[in-house]
């Protein structure tokens, strides 16, 4: 069944690609810092934010973002300050400015959400996040701050005590987690985080020798299709299956 869905998604990419548009964008964080991103627009419907891991930038999500957009989601990926196109001023090298960058991440996520929800075609009451590694805690805390985030996809990472408490006390937020078994700490962290969820649909998918966070897509391309399927099930694009409260 998974293979069927993966093939079907690839067919959609090539037969309906004209439905999705890709646009380079910029927006400002609360402190005025300019962040660079890519907005993949589809049609009026839910919004999905993609948070990259700290050994990559937003480009790692290009295929997934295109697939999600083709499936009917309006998707924003962006570079945290100090990464990719968001290097400027005192934020030019994450390896030497790690703590300074990490301290600004939550504000950057909020700025990205403001940009995403400012787009007229985005259903601001139906949002989801995909996050990898260092972005996992940021995703969980964002869901804690923003009740319109309805589901999370977490790759190869855990969260802190506050984030764990949020997951445990948020049974209405289904969580899909994935990691690779040889990535021992990340695998344990994702199992712990998702295991705290009381939502009956929450689940973990484990791989072998697949790598870390979104890098797993290279060795496990089906994972991207699984994520699209997850959103179609847990954040429907509209019509049948979309809870009245978030239409």
C-alpha positions as CSV (number, residue, x, y, z in Angstrom):
1,X,0.0,0.0,0.0
2,X,2.9,2.4,0.9
3,X,4.4,1.8,-2.5
4,X,1.1,2.5,-4.2
5,X,0.8,5.8,-2.4
6,X,4.4,6.7,-3.2
7,X,4.0,6.0,-6.9
8,X,0.7,7.8,-6.9
9,X,2.3,10.9,-5.3
10,X,5.1,10.9,-7.9
11,X,2.5,10.7,-10.7
12,X,0.8,13.7,-9.1
13,X,4.0,15.6,-9.1
14,X,4.4,15.3,-12.8
15,X,0.8,15.6,-13.9
16,X,-0.4,18.4,-11.5
17,X,2.8,20.3,-11.0
18,X,1.3,23.4,-12.6
19,X,-1.1,23.6,-9.7
20,X,1.7,24.5,-7.3
21,X,3.9,27.6,-7.5
22,X,7.3,28.1,-5.9
23,X,8.3,31.6,-4.8
24,X,11.4,32.9,-3.0
25,X,10.3,35.2,-0.1
26,X,11.8,37.3,2.7
27,X,10.2,38.3,6.0
28,X,11.5,39.9,9.2
29,X,11.8,38.5,12.7
30,X,10.7,40.7,15.6
31,X,14.2,42.1,16.0
32,X,14.2,43.2,12.3
33,X,16.5,40.4,11.1
34,X,15.7,39.4,7.5
35,X,14.9,35.7,7.0
36,X,14.9,34.0,3.6
37,X,12.4,31.3,2.7
38,X,10.5,29.6,-0.1
39,X,6.7,29.6,-0.3
40,X,5.1,26.8,-2.2
41,X,1.5,27.9,-2.8
42,X,-1.2,25.5,-4.0
43,X,-4.9,26.6,-3.4
44,X,-6.9,27.8,-0.5
45,X,-6.2,25.3,2.3
46,X,-4.0,24.3,5.2
47,X,-0.5,25.7,5.8
48,X,2.6,23.6,6.6
49,X,5.8,25.0,8.0
50,X,9.1,23.1,7.5
51,X,12.0,23.6,10.1
52,X,15.4,22.3,8.9
53,X,18.0,20.5,11.0
54,X,21.2,22.3,12.1
55,X,23.5,20.5,9.6
56,X,21.4,21.6,6.6
57,X,19.2,24.5,5.3
58,X,15.8,24.8,3.8
59,X,16.9,23.2,0.5
60,X,16.8,19.8,2.1
61,X,13.0,20.1,2.0
62,X,12.5,21.1,-1.6
63,X,11.1,17.7,-2.8
64,X,8.9,17.2,0.2
65,X,7.6,20.8,0.0
66,X,6.8,20.3,-3.7
67,X,5.0,17.1,-2.9
68,X,3.0,18.7,-0.1
69,X,2.1,21.6,-2.3
70,X,1.0,19.4,-5.1
71,X,-1.2,17.5,-2.6
72,X,-3.0,20.8,-1.8
73,X,-0.9,22.3,1.1
74,X,0.6,25.8,1.2
75,X,4.1,25.2,2.4
76,X,6.8,27.5,3.8
77,X,10.4,26.5,4.3
78,X,12.9,29.0,5.6
79,X,16.5,29.3,6.7
80,X,17.1,29.9,10.4
81,X,19.4,32.9,10.9
82,X,23.0,31.8,10.3
83,X,22.0,29.2,7.7
84,X,21.6,29.3,3.9
85,X,20.2,32.6,2.7
86,X,19.7,34.0,6.2
87,X,23.3,34.8,6.9
88,X,24.0,38.5,7.7
89,X,25.4,40.7,10.3
90,X,26.4,38.9,13.5
91,X,24.7,35.7,12.3
92,X,27.0,34.1,9.6
93,X,28.3,30.8,11.0
94,X,26.2,28.5,13.2
95,X,29.1,26.4,14.3
96,X,30.8,29.4,16.0
97,X,27.5,31.2,17.1
98,X,25.5,28.2,18.1
99,X,24.0,29.5,21.3
100,X,23.3,32.9,19.9
101,X,21.4,31.4,17.0
102,X,19.5,28.9,19.2
103,X,18.4,31.7,21.4
104,X,16.7,33.4,18.4
105,X,15.1,30.3,16.9
106,X,11.7,30.5,18.6
107,X,11.3,34.1,17.4
108,X,12.3,33.1,13.9
109,X,9.7,30.3,14.0
110,X,7.0,32.8,15.1
111,X,8.0,35.2,12.3
112,X,7.7,32.3,9.8
113,X,4.2,31.4,11.1
114,X,3.2,35.1,10.9
115,X,4.3,35.1,7.2
116,X,2.6,31.8,6.4
117,X,-0.7,32.8,8.0
118,X,-0.6,36.2,6.3
119,X,-1.1,34.5,3.0
120,X,-4.7,34.8,1.8
121,X,-4.9,31.2,0.6
122,X,-3.8,29.7,4.0
123,X,-6.4,28.4,6.3
124,X,-5.0,30.0,9.5
125,X,-6.9,27.5,11.7
126,X,-5.4,24.4,10.0
127,X,-1.6,24.4,10.4
128,X,1.1,21.7,10.7
129,X,4.8,21.5,11.1
130,X,7.6,19.2,9.9
131,X,10.8,19.5,11.9
132,X,14.2,17.8,12.0
133,X,16.7,17.4,14.8
134,X,17.4,20.7,16.5
135,X,14.1,22.0,15.0
136,X,12.0,19.4,16.9
137,X,11.9,21.3,20.2
138,X,11.1,24.5,18.2
139,X,8.2,22.7,16.6
140,X,6.8,21.4,19.9
141,X,7.1,24.8,21.6
142,X,5.5,26.5,18.6
143,X,2.5,24.1,18.9
144,X,2.4,25.0,22.6
145,X,2.2,28.7,21.7
146,X,-0.1,28.4,18.7
147,X,-3.3,26.3,19.2
148,X,-4.0,26.4,15.4
149,X,-1.1,24.0,14.9
150,X,-3.0,20.7,14.6
151,X,-0.3,18.1,13.9
152,X,3.4,17.6,14.1
153,X,5.9,15.5,12.1
154,X,9.1,15.1,14.1
155,X,12.3,13.7,12.6
156,X,15.3,12.4,14.6
157,X,15.0,14.5,17.7
158,X,13.4,15.0,21.1
159,X,12.3,17.9,23.1
160,X,12.8,19.3,26.6
161,X,10.8,18.8,29.7
162,X,8.4,21.6,28.9
163,X,7.8,20.2,25.4
164,X,7.3,16.7,26.8
165,X,4.7,18.1,29.2
166,X,2.9,19.8,26.3
167,X,2.8,16.5,24.3
168,X,1.5,14.6,27.3
169,X,-1.3,17.1,27.9
170,X,-2.3,17.6,24.2
171,X,-4.2,14.4,23.2
172,X,-5.8,16.3,20.3
173,X,-2.5,16.8,18.5
174,X,-1.4,13.6,16.6
175,X,2.3,13.2,16.1
176,X,4.2,11.3,13.5
177,X,7.9,10.6,14.4
178,X,10.6,9.0,12.4
179,X,14.3,8.1,13.0
180,X,17.0,5.6,12.0
181,X,18.0,2.9,14.5
182,X,21.8,3.5,14.2
183,X,21.2,7.2,15.1
184,X,20.8,5.9,18.7
185,X,20.2,9.1,20.7
186,X,17.9,10.6,18.1
187,X,15.9,7.3,17.8
188,X,15.5,7.1,21.6
189,X,14.5,10.7,21.8
190,X,11.8,10.4,19.1
191,X,10.4,7.3,20.6
192,X,10.2,9.0,24.0
193,X,8.5,12.1,22.6
194,X,5.9,10.3,20.5
195,X,5.4,7.8,23.3
196,X,4.1,10.6,25.5
197,X,1.3,11.4,23.1
198,X,-2.2,10.2,24.2
199,X,-3.5,10.6,20.6
200,X,-4.4,7.2,19.3
201,X,-3.2,8.1,15.8
202,X,0.4,9.1,16.9
203,X,3.0,6.7,15.7
204,X,6.8,6.2,15.1
205,X,8.4,4.8,12.0
206,X,11.9,3.4,12.4
207,X,14.5,2.7,9.7
208,X,17.9,1.2,9.5
209,X,21.1,2.9,8.2
210,X,19.0,5.8,6.9
211,X,20.8,8.8,8.4
212,X,19.6,11.7,10.4
213,X,16.4,13.8,10.2
214,X,15.5,15.0,6.6
215,X,18.7,13.4,5.3
216,X,16.8,10.1,5.6
217,X,14.8,11.1,2.5
218,X,17.8,10.1,0.3
219,X,17.9,6.5,1.5
220,X,14.2,6.2,2.4
221,X,12.3,8.2,-0.3
222,X,9.0,6.6,0.8
223,X,9.3,8.6,4.0
224,X,8.3,11.7,2.1
225,X,5.2,10.0,0.7
226,X,4.4,8.8,4.2
227,X,4.5,12.4,5.4
228,X,2.2,13.5,2.7
229,X,-0.2,10.7,3.5
230,X,0.0,11.7,7.2
231,X,-1.1,15.2,6.5
232,X,-3.9,14.1,4.2
233,X,-5.2,12.0,7.1
234,X,-4.5,14.4,10.0
235,X,-4.8,17.8,8.3
236,X,-7.2,17.3,5.4
237,X,-7.1,19.8,2.6
238,X,-10.8,20.4,2.7
239,X,-14.2,18.8,2.2
240,X,-14.9,15.4,3.6
241,X,-12.9,14.7,6.8
242,X,-12.0,18.3,7.7
243,X,-13.4,19.0,11.2
244,X,-16.0,21.8,11.1
245,X,-14.0,23.7,13.7
246,X,-11.1,24.2,11.3
247,X,-12.9,24.7,8.0
